Amino acid sequence: MLLLAPGVAAQTVVPVARPSGAAVADTLRGGWYPWDPYQYQDFRRGVALLTGFDIEIERAIARIMGLEIDLPLREWEPYLAAIAAGTADIAAGATKSEERERYAYFSKPYRTETNVLIVRRGASARLPVATVDEMLEAFAKQKFRLGVIGGYVYADKRINTFIADPANKDRIVAVETDSRNLQNLLGGVIDGFLADRVSAATTAWRRNEASLIEEHPLRVSTDIHFMLSRASQTPERVGRIDAAIDQLKGSGEFHRIARVYVMPVLTNQTIDTGWFRLLVFLGTVAFALSGVLLAHEGRYTVFAAMLLAVLPAVGGGIVRDLLLQREPIGIVRHPDTLLIVFGTVLAGMLIIRGAALLQAGPSARHLVLPAALASRSIEVTDAVGLAAFTVTGVVVVLDAGVQPLWLWGPIAAVLTSAFGGLMRDLFRHDRVVANLRGELYAEIAFVWGLAFALFLDWEGDRLQAQEIAFGVAVTVAGAFLSRMIAISHRTKGWRFS
C-alpha cells in the first residue's frame, strides 16, 4: 500500500533567511494537525487532551533540550508557510523533499511510514499492479479518481509528479484529512486515496468502517523527520535535536512512547475484526454454559444460574479492570457481553427442559449421542474462549499503559480467562475447585500471555500491523491447541509438591 506522509505545500513557499547573529528563542513554536494516532485530541476523560506519538516525541525532545514548546492547532499548508517565514520553528511528521530543503532543516529520521492506496473492499483486483509506474499508468488508463491530502509529499517522487501534473488535475481530489478522504471514497466521489497506512487504518477503525475498505498490496515506505525553519533555527539546534532523538532511543523512552500511543491502536484494530469477535462470542457462550450446566446439576434457581454463568464469562475481566484501574471497566464499555450471557442462560434453560421432556418419551435413547456431542462442543468452545481471552487480557494491559507488559500481560491473561471460573467454584463452595486442582488451564493462559506480551514488546520498534495480526493469530492458535492437547491427554496442572 502507498502510505501518506506529511509533505510539501501545494503552493510555492518562499524561504526567508534568518538574520545573521540573531538569537534563537528558548521556546519552540510548533503546531499540530489531525493525524491520528500521531497527532490527535483524546476526549476519553471528558477533556480534550492533545497527544499522539509525534506529539509525545516532540515534547520529550523539548524536555531533554530544556526548551518550552507551543503546539497550537494549524492547517498543514499555512503551517508550511509559517515554517518558511520563520513564524513557526518546528513541525513533526515531515517528509524530506528538495522543495522543503530550500526553507527548512531536517533532523535525522525518527520513524518510518508506509504509503498505501485505500480502495473499497474487493476493488484491489481491478488494479493488478506491482510497481509505482504500473499503478500510475493504471490510474491514467482507468481515469481513476484519486484522493490526496493537499500540501503533502508522498513517499515516491513519481507519485508527487503525477499529482502535480495539470493533465491529471480533473481526477485529483485534494482534501484536508484522511477522514474526509474516507467519506469521499464511501460516497463514490473518488475511487481510492493515498494514505499513511497506520493513519488510514486508525481513521476507518474509529469510524467503524474498516470492513468497507481495504489496502492495495503495493506499498512504499519513507523516512519521517522533524522539520525546522531556516529563518528562525540554526544547524546547531538541529544537531541538538538529533542528539535528543538518539538519547530517547537509547534510554528506551522512544520505545515506551511508541508502545503507548501506536501499539494499542494497531493491536485493537486487529482484535476488532469479525473473526476475533466470533472467537470472543463463542468463548463467552462456552463460559456461560458451564454455569448453566452446574445450575442444572445443583437444581439452582434462575437467578443462581444467571450468577453462575456471569462469573466465568465476565468476572475475571471485572477483577482485571479493577486491578488495572481501567475507566470505565470493560463490562460497562461493552454491555452486550451481559446480553450474550443472559441469552445463553435462557436458551440453555429451554433446551434442558425440552431434553427432559424428550427423555420421558420413547425417543430417550436417541439423546445419548447428542449429549456427548454437546459436551465435546462445550470443551472446544471453552478452549476457544481461553485463547481469545488470553489475547484480550494482554491487550487491555497494553491499552491501560501499565508497565512492565511482560509481567502484567500474563497476569491479566490469567485473570481474564480463568479467574471467573475460580470465582464461580468458590461461590459454589466447591471442595475441589477445578481451576486449582484440575487439568492444565490457567497455566496455558499464563504461558501464551507471556509469549504474546514479549512479542508486543519486541514489535514496539517496528509497528507493523500485519505482524501484530500474525502475532495475535499465533497466540490464539497456540493457546487453543495447547488446551485441546491437555484435554485429550487429561494433562493435570503442574503440581506444587
Disulfide bonds with the S-S distance in Angstrom:
none
